[in-house]
Amino acid sequence: MRAAREARGDTQQAFADWLNARLGRRYDKGRVSRWEGGTEKIPQAVADIVVAPARRQRDRATIIAISNQKGGVGKTSAAVNIAAALAALGQRVLLVDADPQASATVHLGISQAEASDAGRTTYHVMLKDQPVSGAVMPVCDGRFHLLPSTILLSAAETELMAEPMGTLVLREKLSSVSRSYDYILLDCPPHLGMMTLNALAAATGVLIPVQTEMLAMMGVPLLLDTIAKVRRRGNPDLSIIGILPTMFTSRHTQDRATLADLTERFGGSLRIFTPVPRSTIFPQSVAAAQPTVDVASDPAIVAPFREVASSLLEADQTEEARVA
């Protein structure tokens, strides 16, 4: 416990404040002192964040594409918050904004104009030979990195078609930093164009956010079909992490019916994560340029993001143990 605190450069009170922000608790420096001295058992929730997640031993990053061809289903919120949750678990994380709408870039308070002028965007990495390592930016007080996007990326859809093996450009570029991160998350655009195909070709797994309304769910079979084709045609190791229901209101009959339908249709073969509830804290966190997991006063609102992050880490640790 003390080693984890000192690695962050925190006092005991600052460390308690950090834990409280992530777990919705009211720990103080006295409690941290007792944990460090061994006079009080460390709670499991704290151990999951501080003690259990040892540095992964794999020699390359796990790359997760967060994708759904329908817009407005919470892809960016999932990408930003899962990145922050993984970083809180001690992981080295890169979030790639692969969407010309640049929602993740906006969410994290990065100026699109400044990033573009500096040549530090996904477009410059993919099509202007800017190294990934020279384009990423630290965000959230340096807890993880972001490769920003701008509207320039919309030109990539056409330009990539003229590139030899144009669907493999992002995979090639990310290979240069694969050993620098434990997780690379790709926030995909809301369509199945060249940028999404690049993300699927680069990824080791796909997370599918689905708003709990019927139109959003209708696009899932098309995405699953695209994933199957990508597997057959060049990325056989691509797996589906699961479906993350979003914008769920339990008192709405339609939301409950859609969640039940999702579970019935896909639950037998895919993991259905705990639904992300609809809440005004999400737009508020965007306005504050912070991940929602950092500002939500109710831990239940952001618990699904932590669930996804923990499941990713658990799956990788299980795979590492099996290989070893």
C-alpha positions in Angstrom: 0.0 0.0 0.0 2.7 2.4 0.9 4.7 1.6 -2.2 1.6 2.3 -4.3 1.0 5.7 -2.6 4.6 6.8 -2.9 4.7 5.8 -6.5 1.9 8.3 -7.1 3.8 10.9 -5.0 0.8 11.3 -2.7 0.6 12.2 0.9 -1.7 9.8 2.9 -4.5 12.4 2.7 -4.1 12.9 -1.0 -4.1 9.2 -1.5 -7.3 8.9 0.5 -8.9 11.6 -1.6 -7.8 9.7 -4.8 -9.5 6.5 -3.5 -12.6 8.4 -2.4 -13.0 9.9 -5.9 -12.9 6.5 -7.5 -14.9 4.5 -5.0 -17.3 7.0 -3.6 -16.0 6.4 -0.1 -14.9 8.7 2.8 -11.5 7.3 3.8 -9.1 9.6 5.6 -5.3 9.6 6.2 -5.8 7.7 9.4 -7.3 4.8 7.6 -4.5 4.8 5.0 -2.0 4.8 7.8 -3.6 1.8 9.4 -3.6 -0.1 6.1 0.1 0.7 5.6 0.9 -0.3 9.1 -1.0 -3.6 8.8 -3.2 -2.9 11.8 -6.4 -2.9 9.6 -7.2 -5.1 6.7 -7.3 -3.4 3.3 -10.8 -3.6 1.8 -11.1 -5.7 -1.3 -12.4 -2.7 -3.4 -9.2 -0.8 -2.5 -7.0 -3.8 -3.1 -8.5 -4.2 -6.5 -7.3 -0.7 -7.4 -4.0 -0.6 -5.5 -2.6 -4.0 -4.8 -4.0 -6.6 -7.2 -3.3 -5.1 -10.6 0.4 -5.8 -11.0 2.1 -4.7 -14.2 1.1 -7.0 -17.1 3.9 -9.1 -18.5 2.7 -9.4 -22.1 5.0 -7.8 -24.7 2.2 -6.0 -26.5 -0.8 -3.9 -25.8 -4.3 -5.2 -25.7 -6.1 -3.0 -28.4 -9.9 -2.5 -27.9 -12.1 -1.0 -30.6 -15.2 0.7 -29.2 -17.6 0.6 -32.1 -21.2 0.8 -33.2 -22.2 2.3 -36.6 -25.1 4.1 -35.0 -24.2 7.5 -33.5 -25.3 8.8 -30.1 -25.0 5.5 -28.3 -22.3 6.5 -25.8 -19.2 5.3 -27.6 -17.0 8.2 -26.6 -18.3 8.2 -23.0 -17.4 4.5 -22.8 -14.0 5.0 -24.4 -13.0 8.0 -22.1 -14.3 6.4 -18.9 -12.9 2.9 -19.5 -9.5 4.5 -20.3 -9.7 6.4 -17.0 -10.8 3.3 -15.1 -7.9 1.2 -16.6 -5.5 4.0 -15.6 -6.9 3.9 -12.1 -6.0 0.2 -12.0 -2.4 1.0 -12.7 -2.4 0.3 -16.4 -0.6 2.3 -19.1 -3.3 3.5 -21.4 -3.5 5.2 -24.8 -6.9 6.5 -26.1 -7.0 7.0 -29.8 -9.7 9.3 -31.1 -10.4 7.7 -34.5 -13.5 9.8 -35.1 -13.5 13.0 -37.3 -16.1 14.4 -34.9 -13.3 14.4 -32.3 -15.7 13.8 -29.3 -13.1 12.2 -27.1 -10.7 15.1 -27.9 -13.3 17.6 -26.9 -14.3 15.6 -23.8 -10.8 15.7 -22.5 -10.3 19.4 -23.1 -7.8 19.3 -25.9 -7.8 22.1 -28.5 -8.4 20.7 -31.9 -6.9 23.7 -33.6 -3.7 23.5 -31.5 -3.4 19.7 -32.0 -3.9 20.2 -35.8 -1.4 23.1 -36.0 1.2 20.9 -34.1 0.6 17.9 -36.4 -0.4 15.9 -33.3 -3.6 14.1 -34.5 -4.7 10.7 -35.7 -4.8 12.1 -39.3 -1.1 13.2 -39.1 -0.1 9.8 -37.7 -1.9 7.8 -40.3 -1.3 9.8 -43.5 1.5 12.3 -42.8 4.1 10.0 -41.2 3.9 11.6 -37.8 5.2 9.0 -35.2 2.6 8.0 -32.7 5.0 8.8 -29.9 5.4 12.3 -31.1 1.6 12.9 -31.4 0.2 11.6 -28.2 -0.7 14.0 -25.4 -1.0 13.4 -21.6 -4.5 14.0 -20.2 -6.1 13.8 -16.8 -2.9 15.0 -15.0 -0.9 12.6 -17.0 -2.8 9.4 -15.9 -3.2 8.3 -19.5 -2.4 9.5 -23.1 -4.7 10.7 -25.9 -4.0 10.7 -29.7 -6.4 13.6 -30.6 -8.6 13.9 -33.7 -9.9 16.8 -35.7 -12.3 17.2 -38.7 -9.2 16.6 -40.9 -9.7 12.9 -40.2 -12.7 13.0 -42.5 -10.3 13.2 -45.4 -8.8 9.9 -44.4 -11.8 8.0 -45.6 -10.9 8.9 -49.2 -7.1 9.0 -48.9 -6.9 5.6 -47.3 -8.6 4.1 -50.3 -5.6 5.1 -52.4 -3.2 3.6 -49.9 -1.9 0.0 -50.6 -3.6 -2.2 -47.9 -5.4 0.9 -46.7 -7.3 -0.9 -44.0 -4.0 -1.8 -42.2 -2.5 1.6 -41.8 -3.6 2.1 -38.2 -2.4 -1.3 -37.2 1.0 -0.5 -38.7 1.3 2.8 -36.9 0.2 1.5 -33.5 2.7 -1.4 -33.7 5.4 1.2 -33.0 4.0 1.9 -29.5 2.5 -1.5 -28.7 5.1 -2.2 -26.0 4.7 1.3 -24.4 1.1 0.7 -23.3 -0.9 -2.0 -21.6 -4.1 -1.0 -23.3 -4.9 1.0 -26.4 -8.6 2.0 -26.8 -9.9 3.1 -30.2 -13.0 5.4 -30.2 -14.5 4.6 -33.6 -16.7 6.8 -35.9 -20.4 6.0 -36.1 -20.3 4.2 -39.5 -18.6 1.2 -41.0 -16.1 3.2 -43.2 -12.4 3.0 -43.7 -11.5 4.3 -40.2 -13.7 1.7 -38.5 -12.2 -1.0 -40.7 -8.7 0.2 -39.7 -9.7 0.0 -36.1 -11.1 -3.5 -36.4 -8.0 -4.6 -38.3 -5.8 -3.2 -35.5 -7.8 -4.4 -32.5 -7.6 -7.5 -30.5 -11.1 -7.0 -29.2 -14.3 -5.1 -29.8 -16.7 -3.6 -27.2 -20.1 -2.7 -28.6 -22.0 0.1 -26.8 -25.7 -0.1 -27.5 -28.3 2.4 -26.4 -31.3 0.6 -24.8 -33.6 1.6 -27.6 -34.7 -0.5 -30.6 -33.1 1.4 -33.4 -29.6 1.2 -31.8 -30.0 -2.5 -31.3 -30.9 -3.1 -34.9 -27.4 -2.2 -36.1 -25.7 -4.9 -33.9 -26.1 -7.8 -36.4 -24.5 -5.7 -39.2 -21.5 -4.9 -37.0 -21.2 -8.6 -36.0 -21.2 -9.5 -39.6 -18.5 -7.0 -40.4 -16.4 -8.3 -37.5 -16.8 -11.8 -38.8 -15.5 -10.7 -42.2 -12.5 -8.9 -40.7 -11.7 -12.1 -38.8 -11.8 -14.1 -42.0 -9.9 -11.6 -44.1 -6.9 -10.6 -42.0 -7.4 -10.4 -38.2 -8.4 -13.9 -37.0 -7.6 -13.1 -33.4 -10.2 -10.4 -33.2 -12.6 -11.2 -30.3 -15.8 -9.5 -29.1 -15.5 -8.3 -25.5 -19.2 -7.9 -25.1 -22.1 -5.5 -25.4 -22.3 -2.5 -23.1 -25.9 -1.2 -22.8 -26.1 2.6 -22.4 -28.5 5.4 -21.5 -30.6 3.0 -19.5 -33.6 4.2 -17.5 -35.0 1.4 -15.4 -38.4 3.0 -15.0 -38.9 3.2 -18.8 -40.7 0.2 -20.3 -39.0 0.5 -23.6 -35.5 0.5 -22.0 -36.3 -2.6 -20.0 -37.8 -4.4 -23.0 -34.7 -3.5 -25.2 -32.3 -4.7 -22.5 -34.3 -8.0 -22.2 -34.2 -8.4 -26.0 -30.5 -7.7 -26.1 -30.0 -10.4 -23.4 -32.2 -12.9 -25.2 -30.7 -12.4 -28.6 -27.1 -12.1 -27.8 -26.6 -13.1 -24.2 -26.0 -16.7 -25.0 -22.9 -15.9 -27.0 -21.8 -12.5 -25.8 -21.3 -10.9 -22.4 -23.9 -8.3 -21.6 -22.3 -5.8 -19.2 -24.2 -3.9 -16.5 -26.2 -1.1 -18.2 -24.9 2.5 -18.0 -27.7 4.6 -16.5 -28.8 7.8 -18.2 -27.6 10.7 -16.1 -27.0 14.5 -16.4 -23.5 13.9 -14.9 -22.3 12.8 -18.4 -22.7 16.1 -20.2 -21.5 17.9 -17.0 -18.3 15.9 -17.1 -17.8 16.8 -20.7 -18.2 20.5 -19.8 -15.7 20.0 -17.1 -13.3 18.2 -19.5 -13.0 15.3 -17.1 -13.9 11.6 -17.3 -17.2 10.9 -15.5 -15.6 8.3 -13.3 -13.6 11.2 -11.8 -16.6 13.5 -11.0 -19.6 11.2 -10.4 -20.8 11.4 -6.8 -22.8 8.2 -7.2 -20.5 5.2 -7.8 -23.3 3.2 -9.4 -23.5 5.6 -12.4 -19.9 4.7 -13.5 -19.7 1.2 -12.1 -20.3 -0.4 -15.6 -17.1 1.3 -16.9 -15.1 -0.1 -14.0 -16.7 -3.5 -14.6 -15.5 -3.4 -18.2 -12.0 -2.3 -17.1 -11.7 -5.0 -14.5 -13.0 -7.7 -16.9 -10.3 -6.7 -19.4 -7.6 -6.9 -16.9 -8.9 -10.2 -15.4 -9.0 -11.7 -18.9 -5.5 -10.7 -19.7 -4.1 -11.9 -16.4 -5.9 -15.2 -16.9 -4.4 -15.5 -20.4 -0.9 -14.6 -19.1 -1.2 -17.3 -16.4 -2.3 -19.9 -19.0 0.6 -19.1 -21.4 3.1 -19.1 -18.5 
